[in-house]
Amino acid sequence: MTSLASPTPKADAHKYGVAFVFAAGVLWSTVGLGIRMIDSAVVWQILLYRSISMALFLYVFIRVRSGESPFVQIRRVGFPTVIAGLSLVAAYSGAIYAIQNTSVANAMLLFATSPFMAAVLGQIVLGERVRKATWIAIAVALGGITIMVADKSGSVVLKGSLAALGSAFGFAVFTVALRWGRAGEMLP
């Protein structure tokens, strides 16, 4: 006899994961618009207010959820959390600068290289094998991105594009650091 019980926790986790990834994509795609609407703040001001509010929110959230200080958790997990945190600083800094100094479309296309960089870094740092089909998909996607951003020139636009690539690299390092430290609590 078959059971009509609820799906397994693993199936529920997968559904939540898909929903969160979708929501992240939607929210991330609005960042450029939001930053472009801020006309009286420089990169560092945006980063300061964003970082303060995020740090306070995460501190309270982690404290309520776990009952202990996030700093204790960071010390427990160690080096991967430090690498993850520093890479997020680089990623956010590069992203804000890129959006202010090149077109939002150009910046978003270059941000999309982050998973490719994460795949390469994951193979180099963690020894995780990348399938041949994935390498082909990376090559085709990079070819398309290159064609779409190739006509962008000028020193300011170039600096913005390099900042976007730096941001993508920061997110790739963050992703690999999370996988590296997955044995511990990486939210802090």
URCORRA-V46418 format. One record per backbone hydrogen bond with DSSP energy under -1.0 kcal/mol. NH is the residue of the N-H (numbers start at 0). CO is the residue of the C=O. Records with the same first field share a line. If there is no record, write none. Layout:
# URCORRA-V46418
NH = CO, CO
This chain:
# URCORRA-V46418
11 = 7
12 = 8
13 = 9
14 = 10
15 = 11
16 = 12
17 = 13
18 = 14
19 = 15
20 = 16
21 = 17
22 = 18
23 = 19
24 = 20
25 = 21
26 = 22
27 = 23
28 = 24
29 = 26
30 = 27
33 = 29
34 = 30
35 = 31
36 = 32
37 = 34
45 = 41
46 = 42
47 = 43
48 = 44
49 = 45
50 = 46
51 = 47
52 = 48
53 = 49
54 = 50
55 = 51
56 = 52
57 = 53
58 = 54
59 = 55
60 = 56
61 = 57
62 = 58
63 = 59
64 = 60
65 = 61
66 = 62
72 = 68
73 = 69
74 = 70
75 = 71
76 = 72
77 = 73
80 = 77
81 = 77
82 = 78
83 = 79
84 = 80
85 = 81
86 = 82
87 = 83
88 = 84
89 = 85
90 = 86
91 = 87
92 = 88
93 = 89
94 = 90
95 = 91
96 = 92
97 = 93
98 = 94
99 = 95
100 = 96
101 = 97
106 = 102
107 = 103
108 = 104
109 = 105
110 = 106
111 = 107
112 = 109
113 = 110
116 = 112
117 = 113
118 = 114
119 = 115
120 = 116
121 = 117
122 = 118
123 = 119
124 = 120
125 = 121
127 = 121
134 = 130
135 = 131
136 = 132
137 = 133
138 = 134
139 = 135
140 = 136
141 = 137
142 = 138
143 = 139
144 = 140
145 = 141
146 = 142
147 = 143
148 = 144
149 = 145
151 = 148
157 = 153
158 = 154
159 = 155
160 = 156
161 = 157
162 = 158
163 = 159
164 = 160
165 = 161
166 = 162
167 = 163
168 = 164
169 = 165
170 = 166
171 = 167
172 = 168
173 = 169
174 = 170
175 = 171
176 = 172
177 = 173
178 = 174
179 = 175
180 = 176
181 = 178
183 = 180
